[in-house]
Amino acid sequence: MRTRQRKLDDGVYCGRLEIRRFERRDQESVLRLHEAGLREMDTFIEEPGFYDDLLDVKDKYLEGEGEFVVGVCDGQVVAMGALKESAPGRAEVKRMRVAPEYRRRGFGQEILNRFHRRAEELGCTTLHLDTGVVQGAARNLYESNGYREVWSGFVGPIRCVFYEKSIRD
């Protein structure tokens, strides 16, 4: 668990950031944060079943070789992310979101740092992820952390960039 006092530049105050493992009580907040983040970028896919992993976080991420964390400020879920082993030695970073009023405060970086440590614990040598072409802030975060673009294509109707990062050289 990591905590940090934050006075945000835009007047929003975060008394304490706590990054912790997902709990069942976070379900509705996670779904709202996920949908709001994608709708903001016009990348929400209306297709049934596309986000079913978020309806069963325990089985999809927490049981076995994965992780799902939330960032909580003053009792409110304001950030989230998932890590899932995708193949031997590989893990995928998924579902990274930070509420708009809490962005540019390092919350996404803190979650990503946690995933890098967890992937090493799992014995992974490579992390991979995808993000929408229009999600400039996310792309900047990943590129500044050493992720390199390996491909571009579509996830459903959304044009995406696919990244990889070696975590053991």
N, C-alpha and C positions, 0 to 999 in steps of 0.2 A: 504494500500500500504506500502510495506517495501522496504527500499533502503539500500544499503550497498556498500562501496568502497571495492574492492578486487584486490590485486595484486596476480596473480596466480603463483605458484611455477614453472610451466613449461613455463613461459614467456608470456602466454596468459593473457591479462589484461582485467578485467571487471570494467569499470569506475563506474558503478552503477548497482546494481541488483534491479529490480523493479518487485515485484510480484503483478499481477493485474488480474482482471477478463478477460476471453477470450473476444475478439472482432472479428467481422467478418473478419477484415483485417489480422488476425492471421491464418486463415484457411490453407493456403498452407504451412506455416512454421510448423504448428502443424502436418500436414500430413507427411511432410518430416522428422521431428524429430522422430515421432512415428515409421515410417518405418525403418529409419536408426538404431534406437535403437534395434529393433527386429531383423533386418538382421544381425547386429553385433553379436548377440548371437545365430544366426541360429534358431530363433523362430518365424519368420514371416510366417504367414499362407496365402497361395495364394488363398484360398477359397473365391469366391465372396460373399460379404455381411458381412464378418466377422468383418469388422471395420466400418460399416455404421454409427455407433454412432458419429464418428468423422466427418462425412459429414453433420451432423445436430446437432451441439453442443448446439445450442440455445434450441431446443425442448427436447433433451435428458438429458441435465444437468442444463441449466440455468433457464428454466421455471419450477416452482415447487420447490421441495425440493432437490436441488443439487447445485453443484458448479463446475466450470472448470476454472483453473487459468493457466497463463503462467508466466514464469520468463524471463525477458527481460534484456539483457546487451547491452548497446550502440546500441539500436534499433533492436537487433537480439533476436528472441525467442530461448532460450537455455535450458529451462526447462518447464515442463508442468505436469498437473495432474488433475484428476476429482474425484468428490465425488457424489454419488447418493444414495438416500434413496432406500433401497431394500425391506423393509417390515417395519411395524410399530416398531419403536425403534431400527432399524438396518440401517446402511449405508455401502456402499461398496466404497473402495478406488480403483480407476481405472486409467489406462493410465499414470502412473508415468514414466516420462522420463527426463533424463538430458543428454545434448550433451557430448560426450566423453571428449572433451577438457575442460569442466567445472565441471567435477565430482570431488568428494572429497573436495568440498568447502562449504558444508553445504546447498546447494540449495535444494536438495531433502528433507532435514530435515525441512527447512523453509516451504516448501509446505505442508508437512505432519503435522506440527504444526498448520498450518492454517486450515487444514481439521479437526483436533481434536477439535479445537474451534468451527468450523461451525457445526460439528455433535452434540456438546453439545447444541448449539443454537437451533438445530432442535429437541431436546429432545431425541436424540438417546442414548441408553445405550451400544450398541455394534457396533464395526466396524469390517468389514471383508474384505478380499482381497485374490487374488491369484497371484502367480508369478512363473515363470519357475524355475525348479530345478537348471538349469545352471546359473541363475542370482544371483550369490553369493553376490554381493554388495547390491542388493535390499533386499535379505533375511537378511543380516546383519543389514540393516537400520530398517527393520520391527521388527526383534527380539530385537534389542537394544531399541526399543520403547515399549516393553511389549507385542508385538503380539506373540501368541503361535500357534504352528502348530496344526491344528485340523484334517487334512486329507491330503492325497496326491492322485493324480489321473491325469486325462488328460483333457485338454481343447483342443478340436480338436486333432491333433497329438502330442501336446506338453505336456510333463510330468510336472505337476505343484504341488506346495505346497500351501495349503489353510490355511490361518491364521485368527485368531480372536483376538480381544482385547476388554475388558470391559472398558468403559470410565467413568462409574459411579459405584463406589463401595459402 
